[in-house]
Amino acid sequence: MKYIVGIDGGGTKTDFVACDVSGNLVNRIIVGPSNPVDLGIDSAIHVLLNGLEALVPDVREIRSIFAGISGGTSGKCQELLNKGLKEKLGHDIIIHNHSDAVNALNTGAGTGDGAVVVSGTGSVAYLRKERKIFRIGGYGYLLDKGGSGDDFGRDALYSA
């Protein structure tokens, strides 16, 4: 069987789904965190590979992967995650990886124009217009101001 895999990775958990090439759900698993900023690139790749091996009987049958990973576009993480996965899974597989906010954007807007704001420990906004994606914020709690749980907590502490 040939598989298409979607991954939603974060600082708390990583959710994997496998579908057949017709789009029918075959399997879903949830493992621990995969944010490469928190774990480091090698550890994040290890989590992703272990999850893929638990998800499908034979990873060589995976044809395409999209991984939306929290921290996945910080620094060189996007390039390094893609390279690490291709080295381990083979170069004939199609792998795209981006921020987990793109997962939310695609869920709400499909492939059309749209926007999403993710407000968790940090905050980030993504806008897609005419197939181009723009990012606002998402540079970490030390740099971003407004909208994040960290920012709200800091403001509450200052007020008290």
C-alpha positions, 0 to 999 in steps of 0.5 A: 500500500502507498501512503500519504502522511500528514504531521502536526508537531509541537512542543507538547505532542506530535500527531501523525496521520497516514492516508492511502493515495485515495485519501482514506485514513489508514492510521493515526498516532500521537507521540511526544514533542518534535519542536527542533528549537526545543529538542535540537534538530537531531532529536526532532528528526529522531522523533519524526522517524520513530513516529513514521515507523510506528505509523506505517508497516513499511516507511518505504511505502510512504510517497509524500509527507507534509510536516507542519512543525512548531519551530520548523521555520526557525533559523535553518530548521526547515532545511535541516529537517527536510534534509535529515528526513530525506537522508533517512527515508530516501530521496524519491519521497516527496517531503514538504515541511513548514510551520505548524501554523500552515497546518491551521491555515490549510485547515481553515482556508484550504489552498485559497487566500486566508489568514491564521493567528496562533497564540500559545506560549508564543504567537505568530500570524500567517497570511496566504494571498495569491499562493504566497505565504507571509509571516508576522511574528513567531520569533520567540517569546523574547522578541515578540510582543502581544498576543502570546501566553508568555506576554499575557503572563508577563503583563499580569505579573507586572500589574500585580 
